[in-house]
């Protein structure tokens, strides 16, 4: 369930980034992409270190 929720959040986030690009808010979109990539990397890091049940 957590995986599906995280995927939904990232899809919605990147839809917002796409809308920012469409509305010519390029710098804000770049900041959003940087935050999104950092968040995905952190989630991958912590999920790989957590014990598997």
N, C-alpha and C positions, 0 to 999 in steps of 0.2 A: 504494500500500500504506500509506503514512504517513497518508493521508487517512482510509482505512478504520479504521486503528488509532486515530486521534484521535477519530473518531466513536464507536467502541466504548467508549473510555474516558469520553467525555462522557455517553453513554447510561447507563453503569454508575454514574457519579458522580451523575447526576440521579435514578436509581432509589434510591440511598442517601439523597439529600435527601428524596425522597418518603416513604421509610420513616421518616425522622426526623420528618416532619410527622405521619404516621399515629400514631407512638408519642408524640406531644405533646412533642417536643423542638424547640420552635419557634425558640428563639434559635440553637441549633446549626444548624438548617436554614437560617436566615437567613445565618449566617456562611458556610455551605457554598455558598449561592447567590451570595453576593458573590465568593467565591473562584472559583467556576465561571465567572461572567460576566467577571471580570478575566482569567482564563486564556484564555477564548475571544477576548477582545479583543486580547490580546497575540499569540496565534497568528495572528489575522487581520492584525494589523499587520506581523508579521515575514514572513508568507507573501506579503503584497502587495509587500514590499520586496525579496524574494529574486528573483534572475534566473530567468526561465523557460527551461527546457531544451527 
